[in-house]
Amino acid sequence: MLTSLLALFALGGSVVLLAARLLESRSASARALTDVARDAGLWLAALVAIVATAGSLYFSESAGFVPCRLCWFQRIAMYPLGVILLVAAIRKDRDVRWYVVPVASLGLIVSGYHMLLEWKPSLEGGACGVGPSCADIWFREFGFVTLAVMAACGFIAIITLVMMTATTPHPDHLTEENP
């Protein structure tokens, strides 16, 4: 349940950040929020990726949930993001978006397809092969949060945070110290 709440919090935070970005020219509080995201976004994105990685390892290694083929593809996309984003945060490398966004977007596409299979198992057609079916659902919190939904929330949060760090400050915030 905690991991489901964390995923929903990450998704909600992404929605709030996107709304703040749209409203920053009209609202000082929205500007303040986007400034925080611009400054701490890489650290927060690294945290999301590391928590998602730890969560997936917990589910497979401690809880005994055997990952399906699509889960493995999502892991392939998520696991390196924790390391890449941590290094980028330490180096303050805002250009990391050029590597992170394509990988996270591919992970999001796989998560979206995985969610579709969970709701429409007839679409699977046995393509997953060996191991558990990609349509199998280990749990469903709040009526809709599954492992694939949590992965999608993580990818969305990472993409949002990384893109927020790539934006330039609002013109009202430009000073000699922050050109």
C-alpha positions as CSV (number, residue, x, y, z in Angstrom):
1,M,0.0,0.0,0.0
2,L,2.9,2.4,0.8
3,T,4.4,1.9,-2.7
4,S,1.0,2.6,-4.3
5,L,0.7,5.8,-2.3
6,L,4.2,6.9,-3.3
7,A,3.4,6.2,-7.0
8,L,0.2,8.3,-6.7
9,F,2.0,11.0,-4.9
10,A,4.7,11.1,-7.7
11,L,1.9,11.3,-10.3
12,G,0.0,14.0,-8.4
13,G,3.3,16.0,-8.0
14,S,3.8,15.8,-11.8
15,V,0.4,17.1,-12.5
16,V,0.9,20.0,-10.0
17,L,4.3,20.8,-11.5
18,L,2.8,20.9,-15.0
19,A,0.0,23.1,-13.9
20,A,2.5,25.4,-12.1
21,R,4.5,25.6,-15.3
22,L,1.4,26.7,-17.2
23,L,0.5,29.3,-14.6
24,E,3.9,30.6,-13.6
25,S,3.5,33.8,-15.6
26,R,0.3,34.7,-13.6
27,S,1.1,33.3,-10.1
28,A,4.0,34.0,-7.8
29,S,3.3,30.7,-5.9
30,A,3.4,28.8,-9.2
31,R,6.7,30.5,-10.1
32,A,8.1,29.6,-6.7
33,L,7.1,26.0,-7.2
34,T,8.7,25.8,-10.7
35,D,11.9,27.4,-9.3
36,V,12.1,24.7,-6.7
37,A,11.5,22.0,-9.3
38,R,14.2,23.6,-11.5
39,D,16.7,23.6,-8.7
40,A,15.9,20.2,-7.1
41,G,14.4,18.4,-10.0
42,L,17.4,16.2,-10.8
43,W,17.7,15.1,-7.2
44,L,14.0,14.4,-7.0
45,A,14.1,12.4,-10.3
46,A,17.0,10.4,-9.0
47,L,15.0,9.7,-5.8
48,V,12.0,8.5,-7.8
49,A,14.2,6.2,-9.9
50,I,16.0,4.8,-6.9
51,V,12.8,4.2,-4.9
52,A,11.2,2.6,-8.0
53,T,14.2,0.3,-8.4
54,A,14.2,-0.6,-4.7
55,G,10.4,-1.2,-4.8
56,S,10.6,-3.5,-7.8
57,L,13.4,-5.5,-6.2
58,Y,11.4,-5.7,-3.0
59,F,8.4,-7.1,-4.9
60,S,10.4,-9.7,-6.7
61,E,13.0,-10.7,-4.1
62,S,11.1,-10.3,-0.8
63,A,7.4,-10.5,-1.7
64,G,8.0,-13.3,-4.2
65,F,6.2,-11.7,-7.2
66,V,7.8,-13.2,-10.3
67,P,8.3,-10.5,-13.0
68,C,6.7,-11.0,-16.4
69,R,8.4,-10.2,-19.6
70,L,7.0,-6.6,-19.7
71,C,8.0,-6.1,-16.1
72,W,11.6,-6.9,-17.1
73,F,11.5,-4.4,-20.0
74,Q,10.2,-1.7,-17.5
75,R,13.1,-2.6,-15.2
76,I,15.6,-2.4,-18.0
77,A,14.4,1.2,-18.5
78,M,14.1,2.2,-14.8
79,Y,17.2,0.7,-13.2
80,P,19.9,2.7,-15.1
81,L,17.9,5.9,-14.5
82,G,18.7,5.9,-10.8
83,V,22.5,5.9,-11.5
84,I,22.3,8.3,-14.4
85,L,20.2,10.8,-12.6
86,L,22.2,10.6,-9.4
87,V,25.4,11.4,-11.3
88,A,23.6,14.2,-13.2
89,A,22.3,15.6,-9.9
90,I,25.8,15.6,-8.4
91,R,27.3,17.2,-11.6
92,K,24.3,19.6,-12.0
93,D,24.0,18.3,-15.6
94,R,20.7,19.6,-16.9
95,D,21.5,18.2,-20.3
96,V,20.8,14.7,-19.0
97,R,17.3,15.1,-20.4
98,W,18.7,14.0,-23.8
99,Y,19.4,10.5,-22.3
100,V,16.8,10.2,-19.7
101,V,13.7,11.3,-21.5
102,P,14.0,8.8,-24.4
103,V,14.7,5.9,-22.0
104,A,11.9,6.9,-19.6
105,S,9.5,7.4,-22.5
106,L,10.2,3.9,-23.8
107,G,9.6,2.6,-20.2
108,L,6.3,4.6,-20.1
109,I,5.2,3.1,-23.4
110,V,5.9,-0.4,-22.1
111,S,4.0,0.4,-18.9
112,G,1.1,1.7,-20.8
113,Y,0.9,-1.5,-22.9
114,H,1.2,-3.5,-19.7
115,M,-1.7,-1.7,-18.1
116,L,-3.7,-2.3,-21.3
117,L,-3.0,-6.0,-21.0
118,E,-4.0,-6.0,-17.3
119,W,-7.4,-4.5,-18.2
120,K,-7.9,-6.4,-21.5
121,P,-6.1,-9.8,-21.0
122,S,-7.6,-11.1,-24.3
123,L,-5.1,-8.8,-26.1
124,E,-2.1,-10.7,-24.8
125,G,-2.5,-13.7,-27.1
126,G,0.3,-15.7,-25.3
127,A,3.0,-13.5,-26.6
128,C,4.8,-13.3,-23.3
129,G,6.0,-16.9,-23.6
130,V,7.9,-18.4,-20.6
131,G,7.1,-17.1,-17.1
132,P,4.0,-15.5,-15.7
133,S,1.5,-13.9,-18.0
134,C,1.8,-10.2,-18.5
135,A,-2.0,-10.0,-17.9
136,D,-1.5,-11.5,-14.4
137,I,-2.1,-9.0,-11.6
138,W,-0.3,-9.5,-8.3
139,F,-2.4,-6.8,-6.5
140,R,-4.7,-3.9,-7.3
141,E,-4.7,-1.1,-4.7
142,F,-7.5,1.5,-4.7
143,G,-9.1,-0.5,-7.5
144,F,-6.6,0.5,-10.2
145,V,-3.0,0.7,-8.9
146,T,-0.9,-2.3,-10.1
147,L,2.8,-2.7,-10.6
148,A,2.5,-1.5,-14.2
149,V,0.6,1.7,-13.0
150,M,3.3,2.3,-10.4
151,A,6.0,2.0,-13.0
152,A,4.1,4.4,-15.3
153,C,3.8,7.0,-12.4
154,G,7.5,6.8,-11.9
155,F,8.3,7.3,-15.5
156,I,5.9,10.2,-15.8
157,A,7.4,11.8,-12.6
158,I,11.0,11.4,-13.9
159,I,10.2,12.9,-17.3
160,T,8.3,15.8,-15.7
161,L,11.1,16.6,-13.2
162,V,13.9,16.3,-15.8
163,M,12.1,18.5,-18.2
164,M,11.4,21.1,-15.5
165,T,15.1,21.3,-14.8
166,A,15.7,22.0,-18.5
167,T,13.4,25.1,-18.6
168,T,14.8,28.5,-18.2
169,P,13.7,30.7,-15.3
170,H,10.7,33.0,-15.8
171,P,11.8,36.5,-17.1
172,D,10.7,38.0,-13.8
173,H,13.4,35.9,-12.0
174,L,16.3,36.9,-14.3
175,T,19.0,38.8,-12.4
176,E,22.7,39.3,-12.8
177,E,23.3,36.2,-10.6
178,N,20.8,34.1,-12.6
179,P,21.0,35.1,-16.2
